[in-house]
Amino acid sequence: MNKVLLFTVVCLLCILKINAQNPALTVNDWVLTELNVNGTITLPSGIVYLGTQDVVLQFTDTGTDYSFDTYVCSNEAIAGTVSYPFAGTTTERFTFLSSAQALGMCCNPQVDITMPPDPDCVALLGFSADYFMFWNGPSNTNYDYEINTIANTVTLRVAKPNGDFALYGNATMSIDNIPSSLDITLAENPVNNKLLLTGNQVSDITAISIFDMNGKKVLNNISYQNGIDISHLGKGIFFLSVSSINSDKMIKFIKE
């Protein structure tokens, strides 16, 4: 009897493992920070018409399958189902099965036909077209994903076989909320080619590192002398780690 019970439990655990995926996918709501389609990088923070509105991606375990939905605005959204063919292994990949898309527009680029199109609206429409092209199939397309943690911020990178990818940060926790006693801030954000710091404790800095959204350290142990040259970094979201003898601070910034 005990052997039968043990066998049943083991079988159930195997089934759960086979149908499981990284739980961080469904625990978090994901906010888009960078889109790369056909080699062109777009930062949602640079789309004027988005303002403070986030582009959110959600995964849901319905109990029978897995669904996802994402939107740029209420009129432009896409939802569908995915499977996890490599669940229970170290391969983090899901397969796109099907989707339905709302075909509205977030804005009207030319309300008055006697006037030229609104360039900010045109930029938003171009961005949304690229974003939905990234998520819209075809069926059985494999998406590789990678989840990393930097401080208390979790990041998600989703990539298609053609090299297109999207980067997200979790919406439930923000690195900006990490308490620190260091009186050091960015002089400006977004940043172009030179990162400048301000505050009463800049002279106390003992070490500086910069991480990308994948958690990779791209600059390490930089000495701060009237700024940091970041001209070689591509556009995107980065994290600046600043250390002193008594404290540390992590600052998120945008490289334009």
N, C-alpha and C positions, 0 to 999 in steps of 0.2 A: 504493500500500500504506500509506504514511504517512498519507494523507488518510483512508483507511478506519479506521485505528487511532485517529486523532485524533477522528473522528466517533463511534466506539464509546465512547471515554473520555468525551467530552462527554455522550453519551446516558446513560451510567452515572451521571455526576455529577448530571445533571438528575433521574434517578430517585431518587437518594439524597436530593436536596434536597426533592423532592416528598413523600417519605415520612418526612422528618425532623421533629423537634419540638425545643423547647428542651431541650437535654441535661440541664440542671439538674433537670428533673422526675424523671428516672430515676436520676441520680447520688445524690440526697439521699433520706434517709428524713425525712418531714415530721412534726413534732409539733404538734398542735393547740394554739393559744394563745387563740383567741377564736372563738365561734360566734354568728352573728346570724341568727335565724330569725323571720320575722314582726315584725321590729323589736325583738325581745327579745335582748339581749346576754347570753351565758353564758360565764363563764371557767372552764375545766376546773380551774384552781387553786382555785376556790371550791367544788368538789364534794368533800365530805368523804370519801365512799366510794372515790374514785379514789386518794386518798393521794398517793404519789409515782409512781403508774403513769401513763405517757403514753398519749394517744390518738394512734396513729401511722397515717399515710397513706403508701402506697408505690405508685409507678408502675413497671411493668416492660415492657421491650421484648422480646417473645418471639421476634422475628425475622419473624413473620408478622402480628402485630397488637400492640396495646398493652393491657395489663391493669392494673387497680388493685385494691388491697385496703386496708381500714381496719377498725379494731376499737376497741371500748370496753373489752371484756373477752373472755375466751376463748369465752364463750357468746353474745356479741353481736358479730357481724362481718358485713361485706358485701364482696363481691368481684365484679368485672365487667370488661367490655371497653370501650374507648373508641377513637375515631378522631380524626385531626387534619386536618380538611378544609382548613385554611388553612396547613398546613405549607409552609415555604419562603417565607412572607410575614412581614410585621411583625405580623400579627394573631395573638395568643396565645389560642387557643381550642381546646377539645376537645369532642367530641360523645359523650354517653353512649349506649351501644348496648344493653347488657344487664347483668343482675346476678343474683346469688344471695345470699340473706341467711340467716344463722343466727338462729333465732327464740327462742333461750333468753333468760334474764334474768340480769343480773349479780348480783342479790341478791333475797332474798325480803322484801318489805316488812312481812309480817305472819306471822312464824313461829308465834306464839301468838295464836290468834283472840280470846282474852280480853283481849289488850292492844291499844292503838292502833297503827296502822302506824308503822314507823320513818321519821321525816321525812327522814333522810339518804339512806335507800334510795329513798324516793319521789322525792327530788331527782335522784338518779342515773338512775332509770328515765325521768323526764321529759326529762332531758338527752339520754339515748341515743335516745329516740324522736325528738326534734328533729334530732339528728345524722344518723340514718339516713333521716329524711324528706328531709333536704338531699341525701343521696347517692343516694337510690333513685328514679331515673328521673323522669318516664317516658322511654321510648326516644326517641332523637333530640333530647334536651334538650342545648342548647349551654351549656357552662360557660366563661366567660372567666377567664383566669388571668393573674397578674402576678407576676414574680419580681424582688425588689429585694435589694440588699446594703447592710447597715449594719455598718461595721467588719468583723469576720469572721463575722457572722451573716447568713445568707441567709433571706429571708422569702418566703412564697408566699401570695397572696390568690386564692381561687377564688370566683367569683360566678355565681349563676343569673340567668336573665332577670327573675325576680320581685323581685330586689333582695337576696335572702338571700345571705350570704357566710360563708366560713370563712377564718380566718387561721392560718398555720402558720409555724413556724421550723424550720430544718434541724437534724436530730438529731446530725449528725456534728461540728458545731462549736458552741461556746457562747461567747457574749460574756463570760461570767463568767471565762473562762480567759485573757483578754487581759492580759498583764503590764503593770503601771503602777507607777511609783515614787510616785505621789500617795497620801498617807495621807488619803483622803477616802472615806467610805462613807455609805450611807443610815441614818438613825437608826431607821427602820422600813420594812418592805416586806412586804405591800402598803401603799399610801399612800392616804389619804382625800382631803382637800382642800388640805393643806399639806405640801409636801415639805421635810423637814429633813435636813440633812447634819451629820455628825460626823467628827472626825479632827483631827490636828495641823496640817493644811495648808489648812483651810477658809479661813483669812484670806488665803491666797495665790491664791485664785481670781481670774482675770482675765476669764473669759467662760463662760457657760453656755448650752447649747441643749438642746431636747427634740425628739425625733423620734418619729413614730408607726411602726407596723409596716410601713407602706408606704414608709418612708423620707422622708416629708414632714416638714419642719421646722415644728413647731407653736408653739414658743417660741424666741426667738433673742436672744443677747447679754443675758441677764438678769443683773442685779447681785444677788448673794446677800446679803441682810440679814435674818437671823433667819428664814429660810425662803422658799419659793417658793409662791405661790398657784396651785394647779392645779385649782381648783374648777370651772372652765369646761371642763375636759377630760372626755370621756366615759370609761366603763369600758374597760379594755383594757391591753395591754402597750405600754410606752413605753421609750425609751432616753434617758438623761441623759448629755450630753456635757459634761465639766468640763475647763477648761483653766487652766493656770498659765503662768508665763513659761517654765518648763523642761520641762513634761510635760503630757500629756493623759490622760483616763480616761473610759471609757464604762461606764455602769452601767444595767443593765436593771431596770425596776420595774413593778409592777402598780398601776394606778389602780382603786380600788374605787368 
